[in-house]
Amino acid sequence: MAIFEVDVWVVCKGKWQEQEVIMKWVFEYGKKHPGASASVKSLRFFRQGIGGSPVGKFVLITGFESLADMEKFYSILEKDEEWLKVKKKGVSGVDLKTMNVAIWNDPA
């Protein structure tokens, strides 16, 4: 059964460009660290264009084959100093009141 982590957030005013750079880094990280990203089956990033409230949401959807694969992935990341440094910088540009993380599953 496929598992999807869906992260949704709004970037703080003046931090859009910084957040874009961080998201590009996230995608490059997977290419540079194939061992860490082996559990990730899909990774999609979206920016809200029109509608919704608040306006300007970012969405990151990360797909895994199972919860065990997701746990394996995050157990690797939590030990990676490079990842933790960039994560801290990324979170500093997020309006934390808007941060929402959900786990979705594909029942098929």
Backbone as XML, in Angstrom:
<?xml version="1.0"?>
<chain id="A" units="angstrom">
  <residue number="1" name="MET">
    <atom name="N" x="0.851" y="-1.180" z="0.000"/>
    <atom name="CA" x="0.000" y="0.000" z="0.000"/>
    <atom name="C" x="0.894" y="1.241" z="0.000"/>
  </residue>
  <residue number="2" name="ALA">
    <atom name="N" x="0.714" y="2.117" z="-0.938"/>
    <atom name="CA" x="1.512" y="3.345" z="-1.043"/>
    <atom name="C" x="1.125" y="4.334" z="0.056"/>
  </residue>
  <residue number="3" name="ILE">
    <atom name="N" x="2.145" y="5.045" z="0.538"/>
    <atom name="CA" x="1.983" y="6.061" z="1.583"/>
    <atom name="C" x="2.500" y="7.389" z="1.030"/>
  </residue>
  <residue number="4" name="PHE">
    <atom name="N" x="1.780" y="8.468" z="1.308"/>
    <atom name="CA" x="2.197" y="9.785" z="0.856"/>
    <atom name="C" x="2.219" y="10.748" z="2.037"/>
  </residue>
  <residue number="5" name="GLU">
    <atom name="N" x="3.356" y="11.395" z="2.218"/>
    <atom name="CA" x="3.438" y="12.464" z="3.203"/>
    <atom name="C" x="3.136" y="13.757" z="2.458"/>
  </residue>
  <residue number="6" name="VAL">
    <atom name="N" x="2.153" y="14.502" z="2.948"/>
    <atom name="CA" x="1.736" y="15.746" z="2.303"/>
    <atom name="C" x="2.021" y="16.897" z="3.267"/>
  </residue>
  <residue number="7" name="ASP">
    <atom name="N" x="3.000" y="17.709" z="2.898"/>
    <atom name="CA" x="3.391" y="18.875" z="3.698"/>
    <atom name="C" x="2.857" y="20.125" z="3.005"/>
  </residue>
  <residue number="8" name="VAL">
    <atom name="N" x="2.168" y="20.975" z="3.766"/>
    <atom name="CA" x="1.604" y="22.214" z="3.226"/>
    <atom name="C" x="2.028" y="23.348" z="4.157"/>
  </residue>
  <residue number="9" name="TRP">
    <atom name="N" x="2.479" y="24.464" z="3.556"/>
    <atom name="CA" x="2.889" y="25.608" z="4.354"/>
    <atom name="C" x="2.823" y="26.887" z="3.539"/>
  </residue>
  <residue number="10" name="VAL">
    <atom name="N" x="2.856" y="28.002" z="4.256"/>
    <atom name="CA" x="2.925" y="29.326" z="3.646"/>
    <atom name="C" x="4.268" y="29.923" z="4.050"/>
  </residue>
  <residue number="11" name="VAL">
    <atom name="N" x="4.952" y="30.511" z="3.084"/>
    <atom name="CA" x="6.255" y="31.123" z="3.311"/>
    <atom name="C" x="6.067" y="32.527" z="3.884"/>
  </residue>
  <residue number="12" name="CYS">
    <atom name="N" x="6.925" y="32.885" z="4.826"/>
    <atom name="CA" x="6.892" y="34.226" z="5.409"/>
    <atom name="C" x="7.207" y="35.271" z="4.341"/>
  </residue>
  <residue number="13" name="LYS">
    <atom name="N" x="6.627" y="36.442" z="4.518"/>
    <atom name="CA" x="6.862" y="37.540" z="3.585"/>
    <atom name="C" x="8.363" y="37.796" z="3.451"/>
  </residue>
  <residue number="14" name="GLY">
    <atom name="N" x="8.806" y="37.921" z="2.202"/>
    <atom name="CA" x="10.205" y="38.186" z="1.931"/>
    <atom name="C" x="11.097" y="36.959" z="1.890"/>
  </residue>
  <residue number="15" name="LYS">
    <atom name="N" x="10.523" y="35.776" z="2.103"/>
    <atom name="CA" x="11.331" y="34.546" z="2.148"/>
    <atom name="C" x="11.066" y="33.613" z="0.955"/>
  </residue>
  <residue number="16" name="TRP">
    <atom name="N" x="10.277" y="34.082" z="-0.043"/>
    <atom name="CA" x="9.927" y="33.230" z="-1.184"/>
    <atom name="C" x="11.149" y="32.723" z="-1.920"/>
  </residue>
  <residue number="17" name="GLN">
    <atom name="N" x="12.046" y="33.630" z="-2.257"/>
    <atom name="CA" x="13.214" y="33.247" z="-3.048"/>
    <atom name="C" x="14.081" y="32.252" z="-2.274"/>
  </residue>
  <residue number="18" name="GLU">
    <atom name="N" x="14.267" y="32.495" z="-1.007"/>
    <atom name="CA" x="15.039" y="31.588" z="-0.165"/>
    <atom name="C" x="14.385" y="30.206" z="-0.128"/>
  </residue>
  <residue number="19" name="GLN">
    <atom name="N" x="13.067" y="30.177" z="-0.019"/>
    <atom name="CA" x="12.352" y="28.908" z="0.034"/>
    <atom name="C" x="12.480" y="28.138" z="-1.283"/>
  </residue>
  <residue number="20" name="GLU">
    <atom name="N" x="12.472" y="28.850" z="-2.400"/>
    <atom name="CA" x="12.654" y="28.224" z="-3.713"/>
    <atom name="C" x="14.030" y="27.554" z="-3.795"/>
  </residue>
  <residue number="21" name="VAL">
    <atom name="N" x="15.051" y="28.238" z="-3.306"/>
    <atom name="CA" x="16.413" y="27.686" z="-3.313"/>
    <atom name="C" x="16.462" y="26.426" z="-2.456"/>
  </residue>
  <residue number="22" name="ILE">
    <atom name="N" x="15.821" y="26.450" z="-1.312"/>
    <atom name="CA" x="15.807" y="25.286" z="-0.422"/>
    <atom name="C" x="15.098" y="24.119" z="-1.082"/>
  </residue>
  <residue number="23" name="MET">
    <atom name="N" x="13.984" y="24.367" z="-1.762"/>
    <atom name="CA" x="13.273" y="23.274" z="-2.428"/>
    <atom name="C" x="14.114" y="22.671" z="-3.550"/>
  </residue>
  <residue number="24" name="LYS">
    <atom name="N" x="14.839" y="23.491" z="-4.282"/>
    <atom name="CA" x="15.750" y="22.960" z="-5.305"/>
    <atom name="C" x="16.817" y="22.095" z="-4.651"/>
  </residue>
  <residue number="25" name="TRP">
    <atom name="N" x="17.311" y="22.540" z="-3.503"/>
    <atom name="CA" x="18.313" y="21.772" z="-2.771"/>
    <atom name="C" x="17.750" y="20.404" z="-2.360"/>
  </residue>
  <residue number="26" name="VAL">
    <atom name="N" x="16.497" y="20.360" z="-1.921"/>
    <atom name="CA" x="15.873" y="19.094" z="-1.509"/>
    <atom name="C" x="15.899" y="18.094" z="-2.666"/>
  </residue>
  <residue number="27" name="PHE">
    <atom name="N" x="15.563" y="18.553" z="-3.859"/>
    <atom name="CA" x="15.564" y="17.655" z="-5.013"/>
    <atom name="C" x="16.986" y="17.219" z="-5.373"/>
  </residue>
  <residue number="28" name="GLU">
    <atom name="N" x="17.951" y="18.116" z="-5.257"/>
    <atom name="CA" x="19.343" y="17.773" z="-5.537"/>
    <atom name="C" x="19.895" y="16.802" z="-4.492"/>
  </residue>
  <residue number="29" name="TYR">
    <atom name="N" x="19.434" y="16.932" z="-3.257"/>
    <atom name="CA" x="19.887" y="16.048" z="-2.185"/>
    <atom name="C" x="19.637" y="14.589" z="-2.557"/>
  </residue>
  <residue number="30" name="GLY">
    <atom name="N" x="18.466" y="14.319" z="-3.081"/>
    <atom name="CA" x="18.134" y="12.952" z="-3.471"/>
    <atom name="C" x="19.062" y="12.397" z="-4.531"/>
  </residue>
  <residue number="31" name="LYS">
    <atom name="N" x="19.463" y="13.237" z="-5.463"/>
    <atom name="CA" x="20.392" y="12.804" z="-6.511"/>
    <atom name="C" x="21.791" y="12.556" z="-5.952"/>
  </residue>
  <residue number="32" name="LYS">
    <atom name="N" x="22.195" y="13.383" z="-4.993"/>
    <atom name="CA" x="23.538" y="13.277" z="-4.427"/>
    <atom name="C" x="23.657" y="12.186" z="-3.357"/>
  </residue>
  <residue number="33" name="HIS">
    <atom name="N" x="22.523" y="11.789" z="-2.800"/>
    <atom name="CA" x="22.516" y="10.803" z="-1.717"/>
    <atom name="C" x="21.543" y="9.665" z="-2.051"/>
  </residue>
  <residue number="34" name="PRO">
    <atom name="N" x="21.878" y="8.851" z="-3.039"/>
    <atom name="CA" x="20.942" y="7.799" z="-3.454"/>
    <atom name="C" x="20.627" y="6.785" z="-2.352"/>
  </residue>
  <residue number="35" name="GLY">
    <atom name="N" x="21.566" y="6.571" z="-1.439"/>
    <atom name="CA" x="21.296" y="5.649" z="-0.337"/>
    <atom name="C" x="20.208" y="6.160" z="0.585"/>
  </residue>
  <residue number="36" name="ALA">
    <atom name="N" x="20.253" y="7.453" z="0.861"/>
    <atom name="CA" x="19.256" y="8.063" z="1.747"/>
    <atom name="C" x="17.895" y="8.130" z="1.078"/>
  </residue>
  <residue number="37" name="SER">
    <atom name="N" x="17.897" y="8.375" z="-0.223"/>
    <atom name="CA" x="16.623" y="8.575" z="-0.919"/>
    <atom name="C" x="16.073" y="7.304" z="-1.568"/>
  </residue>
  <residue number="38" name="ALA">
    <atom name="N" x="16.706" y="6.174" z="-1.339"/>
    <atom name="CA" x="16.266" y="4.924" z="-1.963"/>
    <atom name="C" x="14.817" y="4.560" z="-1.589"/>
  </residue>
  <residue number="39" name="SER">
    <atom name="N" x="14.381" y="4.963" z="-0.413"/>
    <atom name="CA" x="13.018" y="4.638" z="0.042"/>
    <atom name="C" x="11.960" y="5.549" z="-0.565"/>
  </residue>
  <residue number="40" name="VAL">
    <atom name="N" x="12.381" y="6.662" z="-1.152"/>
    <atom name="CA" x="11.431" y="7.615" z="-1.728"/>
    <atom name="C" x="11.060" y="7.153" z="-3.134"/>
  </residue>
  <residue number="41" name="LYS">
    <atom name="N" x="9.778" y="6.941" z="-3.359"/>
    <atom name="CA" x="9.302" y="6.485" z="-4.675"/>
    <atom name="C" x="8.868" y="7.642" z="-5.563"/>
  </residue>
  <residue number="42" name="SER">
    <atom name="N" x="8.473" y="8.755" z="-4.958"/>
    <atom name="CA" x="8.080" y="9.927" z="-5.740"/>
    <atom name="C" x="8.231" y="11.170" z="-4.873"/>
  </residue>
  <residue number="43" name="LEU">
    <atom name="N" x="8.464" y="12.291" z="-5.552"/>
    <atom name="CA" x="8.612" y="13.566" z="-4.857"/>
    <atom name="C" x="8.092" y="14.654" z="-5.781"/>
  </residue>
  <residue number="44" name="ARG">
    <atom name="N" x="7.067" y="15.374" z="-5.323"/>
    <atom name="CA" x="6.457" y="16.439" z="-6.129"/>
    <atom name="C" x="6.343" y="17.691" z="-5.280"/>
  </residue>
  <residue number="45" name="PHE">
    <atom name="N" x="6.584" y="18.827" z="-5.926"/>
    <atom name="CA" x="6.519" y="20.120" z="-5.258"/>
    <atom name="C" x="5.589" y="21.018" z="-6.051"/>
  </residue>
  <residue number="46" name="PHE">
    <atom name="N" x="4.677" y="21.685" z="-5.343"/>
    <atom name="CA" x="3.706" y="22.578" z="-5.981"/>
    <atom name="C" x="3.666" y="23.893" z="-5.231"/>
  </residue>
  <residue number="47" name="ARG">
    <atom name="N" x="3.351" y="24.961" z="-5.974"/>
    <atom name="CA" x="3.049" y="26.269" z="-5.384"/>
    <atom name="C" x="1.633" y="26.611" z="-5.799"/>
  </residue>
  <residue number="48" name="GLN">
    <atom name="N" x="0.858" y="27.053" z="-4.859"/>
    <atom name="CA" x="-0.517" y="27.452" z="-5.135"/>
    <atom name="C" x="-0.514" y="28.673" z="-6.035"/>
  </residue>
  <residue number="49" name="GLY">
    <atom name="N" x="-1.338" y="28.636" z="-7.057"/>
    <atom name="CA" x="-1.406" y="29.757" z="-7.983"/>
    <atom name="C" x="-2.546" y="30.708" z="-7.694"/>
  </residue>
  <residue number="50" name="ILE">
    <atom name="N" x="-3.760" y="30.204" z="-7.701"/>
    <atom name="CA" x="-4.943" y="31.056" z="-7.553"/>
    <atom name="C" x="-5.890" y="30.394" z="-6.558"/>
  </residue>
  <residue number="51" name="GLY">
    <atom name="N" x="-6.524" y="31.206" z="-5.742"/>
    <atom name="CA" x="-7.554" y="30.727" z="-4.822"/>
    <atom name="C" x="-6.978" y="30.202" z="-3.522"/>
  </residue>
  <residue number="52" name="GLY">
    <atom name="N" x="-7.887" y="29.798" z="-2.660"/>
    <atom name="CA" x="-7.500" y="29.254" z="-1.370"/>
    <atom name="C" x="-7.181" y="30.344" z="-0.364"/>
  </residue>
  <residue number="53" name="SER">
    <atom name="N" x="-7.126" y="29.930" z="0.876"/>
    <atom name="CA" x="-6.824" y="30.863" z="1.938"/>
    <atom name="C" x="-5.995" y="30.138" z="2.994"/>
  </residue>
  <residue number="54" name="PRO">
    <atom name="N" x="-4.879" y="30.638" z="3.361"/>
    <atom name="CA" x="-4.233" y="31.828" z="2.819"/>
    <atom name="C" x="-3.642" y="31.548" z="1.448"/>
  </residue>
  <residue number="55" name="VAL">
    <atom name="N" x="-3.431" y="32.604" z="0.703"/>
    <atom name="CA" x="-2.874" y="32.492" z="-0.640"/>
    <atom name="C" x="-1.373" y="32.217" z="-0.547"/>
  </residue>
  <residue number="56" name="GLY">
    <atom name="N" x="-0.859" y="31.478" z="-1.517"/>
    <atom name="CA" x="0.585" y="31.274" z="-1.595"/>
    <atom name="C" x="1.098" y="30.042" z="-0.890"/>
  </residue>
  <residue number="57" name="LYS">
    <atom name="N" x="0.305" y="29.009" z="-0.811"/>
    <atom name="CA" x="0.745" y="27.787" z="-0.146"/>
    <atom name="C" x="1.769" y="27.041" z="-0.992"/>
  </residue>
  <residue number="58" name="PHE">
    <atom name="N" x="2.666" y="26.378" z="-0.318"/>
    <atom name="CA" x="3.601" y="25.444" z="-0.929"/>
    <atom name="C" x="3.139" y="24.050" z="-0.512"/>
  </residue>
  <residue number="59" name="VAL">
    <atom name="N" x="3.304" y="23.074" z="-1.394"/>
    <atom name="CA" x="2.921" y="21.694" z="-1.095"/>
    <atom name="C" x="4.051" y="20.780" z="-1.554"/>
  </residue>
  <residue number="60" name="LEU">
    <atom name="N" x="4.480" y="19.894" z="-0.676"/>
    <atom name="CA" x="5.481" y="18.885" z="-1.006"/>
    <atom name="C" x="4.852" y="17.529" z="-0.721"/>
  </residue>
  <residue number="61" name="ILE">
    <atom name="N" x="4.806" y="16.664" z="-1.739"/>
    <atom name="CA" x="4.232" y="15.324" z="-1.589"/>
    <atom name="C" x="5.344" y="14.309" z="-1.814"/>
  </residue>
  <residue number="62" name="THR">
    <atom name="N" x="5.605" y="13.509" z="-0.783"/>
    <atom name="CA" x="6.649" y="12.500" z="-0.840"/>
    <atom name="C" x="5.995" y="11.126" z="-0.755"/>
  </residue>
  <residue number="63" name="GLY">
    <atom name="N" x="6.264" y="10.285" z="-1.742"/>
    <atom name="CA" x="5.650" y="8.962" z="-1.796"/>
    <atom name="C" x="6.600" y="7.864" z="-1.353"/>
  </residue>
  <residue number="64" name="PHE">
    <atom name="N" x="6.053" y="6.893" z="-0.641"/>
    <atom name="CA" x="6.800" y="5.730" z="-0.153"/>
    <atom name="C" x="5.967" y="4.475" z="-0.418"/>
  </residue>
  <residue number="65" name="GLU">
    <atom name="N" x="6.620" y="3.335" z="-0.459"/>
    <atom name="CA" x="5.901" y="2.067" z="-0.611"/>
    <atom name="C" x="5.158" y="1.691" z="0.672"/>
  </residue>
  <residue number="66" name="SER">
    <atom name="N" x="5.713" y="2.100" z="1.831"/>
    <atom name="CA" x="5.132" y="1.688" z="3.113"/>
    <atom name="C" x="5.545" y="2.659" z="4.216"/>
  </residue>
  <residue number="67" name="LEU">
    <atom name="N" x="4.892" y="2.543" z="5.361"/>
    <atom name="CA" x="5.289" y="3.343" z="6.527"/>
    <atom name="C" x="6.706" y="2.977" z="6.964"/>
  </residue>
  <residue number="68" name="ALA">
    <atom name="N" x="7.060" y="1.702" z="6.837"/>
    <atom name="CA" x="8.415" y="1.272" z="7.202"/>
    <atom name="C" x="9.456" y="1.979" z="6.342"/>
  </residue>
  <residue number="69" name="ASP">
    <atom name="N" x="9.187" y="2.128" z="5.044"/>
    <atom name="CA" x="10.106" y="2.852" z="4.166"/>
    <atom name="C" x="10.205" y="4.321" z="4.566"/>
  </residue>
  <residue number="70" name="MET">
    <atom name="N" x="9.092" y="4.909" z="4.942"/>
    <atom name="CA" x="9.096" y="6.301" z="5.370"/>
    <atom name="C" x="9.932" y="6.459" z="6.645"/>
  </residue>
  <residue number="71" name="GLU">
    <atom name="N" x="9.748" y="5.558" z="7.592"/>
    <atom name="CA" x="10.512" y="5.593" z="8.839"/>
    <atom name="C" x="12.006" y="5.410" z="8.570"/>
  </residue>
  <residue number="72" name="LYS">
    <atom name="N" x="12.338" y="4.516" z="7.657"/>
    <atom name="CA" x="13.739" y="4.282" z="7.295"/>
    <atom name="C" x="14.356" y="5.566" z="6.727"/>
  </residue>
  <residue number="73" name="PHE">
    <atom name="N" x="13.636" y="6.220" z="5.838"/>
    <atom name="CA" x="14.101" y="7.453" z="5.219"/>
    <atom name="C" x="14.382" y="8.517" z="6.276"/>
  </residue>
  <residue number="74" name="TYR">
    <atom name="N" x="13.437" y="8.744" z="7.175"/>
    <atom name="CA" x="13.616" y="9.784" z="8.181"/>
    <atom name="C" x="14.650" y="9.414" z="9.233"/>
  </residue>
  <residue number="75" name="SER">
    <atom name="N" x="14.857" y="8.147" z="9.482"/>
    <atom name="CA" x="15.912" y="7.759" z="10.427"/>
    <atom name="C" x="17.291" y="8.080" z="9.857"/>
  </residue>
  <residue number="76" name="ILE">
    <atom name="N" x="17.430" y="8.021" z="8.532"/>
    <atom name="CA" x="18.687" y="8.411" z="7.878"/>
    <atom name="C" x="18.849" y="9.931" z="7.929"/>
  </residue>
  <residue number="77" name="LEU">
    <atom name="N" x="17.785" y="10.657" z="7.595"/>
    <atom name="CA" x="17.870" y="12.124" z="7.547"/>
    <atom name="C" x="18.177" y="12.744" z="8.901"/>
  </residue>
  <residue number="78" name="GLU">
    <atom name="N" x="17.608" y="12.188" z="9.958"/>
    <atom name="CA" x="17.809" y="12.802" z="11.279"/>
    <atom name="C" x="19.256" y="12.688" z="11.765"/>
  </residue>
  <residue number="79" name="LYS">
    <atom name="N" x="20.075" y="11.907" z="11.065"/>
    <atom name="CA" x="21.497" y="11.772" z="11.411"/>
    <atom name="C" x="22.398" y="12.543" z="10.446"/>
  </residue>
  <residue number="80" name="ASP">
    <atom name="N" x="21.820" y="13.174" z="9.442"/>
    <atom name="CA" x="22.600" y="13.859" z="8.410"/>
    <atom name="C" x="22.713" y="15.342" z="8.739"/>
  </residue>
  <residue number="81" name="GLU">
    <atom name="N" x="23.924" y="15.782" z="9.092"/>
    <atom name="CA" x="24.154" y="17.180" z="9.497"/>
    <atom name="C" x="23.787" y="18.165" z="8.393"/>
  </residue>
  <residue number="82" name="GLU">
    <atom name="N" x="24.100" y="17.830" z="7.144"/>
    <atom name="CA" x="23.784" y="18.716" z="6.013"/>
    <atom name="C" x="22.272" y="18.918" z="5.911"/>
  </residue>
  <residue number="83" name="TRP">
    <atom name="N" x="21.514" y="17.821" z="5.994"/>
    <atom name="CA" x="20.055" y="17.883" z="5.910"/>
    <atom name="C" x="19.496" y="18.723" z="7.057"/>
  </residue>
  <residue number="84" name="LEU">
    <atom name="N" x="19.972" y="18.482" z="8.263"/>
    <atom name="CA" x="19.449" y="19.195" z="9.438"/>
    <atom name="C" x="19.720" y="20.694" z="9.355"/>
  </residue>
  <residue number="85" name="LYS">
    <atom name="N" x="20.877" y="21.068" z="8.829"/>
    <atom name="CA" x="21.213" y="22.481" z="8.683"/>
    <atom name="C" x="20.269" y="23.176" z="7.706"/>
  </residue>
  <residue number="86" name="VAL">
    <atom name="N" x="20.024" y="22.550" z="6.554"/>
    <atom name="CA" x="19.136" y="23.147" z="5.548"/>
    <atom name="C" x="17.693" y="23.129" z="6.042"/>
  </residue>
  <residue number="87" name="LYS">
    <atom name="N" x="17.291" y="22.073" z="6.736"/>
    <atom name="CA" x="15.928" y="22.006" z="7.285"/>
    <atom name="C" x="15.688" y="23.173" z="8.252"/>
  </residue>
  <residue number="88" name="LYS">
    <atom name="N" x="16.654" y="23.433" z="9.101"/>
    <atom name="CA" x="16.524" y="24.540" z="10.064"/>
    <atom name="C" x="16.364" y="25.871" z="9.332"/>
  </residue>
  <residue number="89" name="LYS">
    <atom name="N" x="17.162" y="26.087" z="8.290"/>
    <atom name="CA" x="17.071" y="27.316" z="7.504"/>
    <atom name="C" x="15.709" y="27.405" z="6.814"/>
  </residue>
  <residue number="90" name="GLY">
    <atom name="N" x="15.233" y="26.288" z="6.263"/>
    <atom name="CA" x="13.938" y="26.274" z="5.579"/>
    <atom name="C" x="12.787" y="26.582" z="6.507"/>
  </residue>
  <residue number="91" name="VAL">
    <atom name="N" x="12.803" y="25.997" z="7.689"/>
    <atom name="CA" x="11.723" y="26.213" z="8.654"/>
    <atom name="C" x="11.696" y="27.662" z="9.122"/>
  </residue>
  <residue number="92" name="SER">
    <atom name="N" x="12.857" y="28.315" z="9.143"/>
    <atom name="CA" x="12.891" y="29.709" z="9.594"/>
    <atom name="C" x="12.133" y="30.636" z="8.649"/>
  </residue>
  <residue number="93" name="GLY">
    <atom name="N" x="11.875" y="30.208" z="7.418"/>
    <atom name="CA" x="11.130" y="31.020" z="6.461"/>
    <atom name="C" x="9.676" y="30.634" z="6.322"/>
  </residue>
  <residue number="94" name="VAL">
    <atom name="N" x="9.195" y="29.756" z="7.208"/>
    <atom name="CA" x="7.821" y="29.252" z="7.137"/>
    <atom name="C" x="6.968" y="29.884" z="8.233"/>
  </residue>
  <residue number="95" name="ASP">
    <atom name="N" x="5.766" y="30.280" z="7.868"/>
    <atom name="CA" x="4.787" y="30.723" z="8.864"/>
    <atom name="C" x="4.279" y="29.451" z="9.544"/>
  </residue>
  <residue number="96" name="LEU">
    <atom name="N" x="4.800" y="29.160" z="10.733"/>
    <atom name="CA" x="4.527" y="27.880" z="11.395"/>
    <atom name="C" x="3.051" y="27.664" z="11.714"/>
  </residue>
  <residue number="97" name="LYS">
    <atom name="N" x="2.269" y="28.738" z="11.801"/>
    <atom name="CA" x="0.827" y="28.586" z="12.040"/>
    <atom name="C" x="0.145" y="27.920" z="10.847"/>
  </residue>
  <residue number="98" name="THR">
    <atom name="N" x="0.784" y="27.978" z="9.685"/>
    <atom name="CA" x="0.177" y="27.418" z="8.475"/>
    <atom name="C" x="0.681" y="26.019" z="8.161"/>
  </residue>
  <residue number="99" name="MET">
    <atom name="N" x="1.688" y="25.550" z="8.875"/>
    <atom name="CA" x="2.305" y="24.252" z="8.586"/>
    <atom name="C" x="1.337" y="23.116" z="8.887"/>
  </residue>
  <residue number="100" name="ASN">
    <atom name="N" x="1.194" y="22.235" z="7.910"/>
    <atom name="CA" x="0.303" y="21.091" z="8.068"/>
    <atom name="C" x="0.983" y="19.885" z="7.433"/>
  </residue>
  <residue number="101" name="VAL">
    <atom name="N" x="1.100" y="18.791" z="8.193"/>
    <atom name="CA" x="1.687" y="17.562" z="7.693"/>
    <atom name="C" x="0.653" y="16.466" z="7.879"/>
  </residue>
  <residue number="102" name="ALA">
    <atom name="N" x="0.399" y="15.712" z="6.802"/>
    <atom name="CA" x="-0.563" y="14.620" z="6.873"/>
    <atom name="C" x="0.004" y="13.412" z="6.136"/>
  </residue>
  <residue number="103" name="ILE">
    <atom name="N" x="-0.380" y="12.238" z="6.585"/>
    <atom name="CA" x="0.000" y="10.991" z="5.914"/>
    <atom name="C" x="-1.252" y="10.462" z="5.225"/>
  </residue>
  <residue number="104" name="TRP">
    <atom name="N" x="-1.153" y="10.275" z="3.919"/>
    <atom name="CA" x="-2.248" y="9.745" z="3.110"/>
    <atom name="C" x="-1.861" y="8.350" z="2.640"/>
  </residue>
  <residue number="105" name="ASN">
    <atom name="N" x="-2.838" y="7.509" z="2.455"/>
    <atom name="CA" x="-2.542" y="6.195" z="1.880"/>
    <atom name="C" x="-3.407" y="5.933" z="0.665"/>
  </residue>
  <residue number="106" name="ASP">
    <atom name="N" x="-2.875" y="5.137" z="-0.223"/>
    <atom name="CA" x="-3.590" y="4.725" z="-1.432"/>
    <atom name="C" x="-4.236" y="3.378" z="-1.132"/>
  </residue>
  <residue number="107" name="PRO">
    <atom name="N" x="-5.546" y="3.340" z="-0.928"/>
    <atom name="CA" x="-6.199" y="2.099" z="-0.522"/>
    <atom name="C" x="-6.268" y="1.036" z="-1.614"/>
  </residue>
  <residue number="108" name="ALA">
    <atom name="N" x="-5.893" y="1.387" z="-2.821"/>
    <atom name="CA" x="-5.974" y="0.415" z="-3.921"/>
    <atom name="C" x="-4.898" y="-0.626" z="-3.842"/>
  </residue>
</chain>
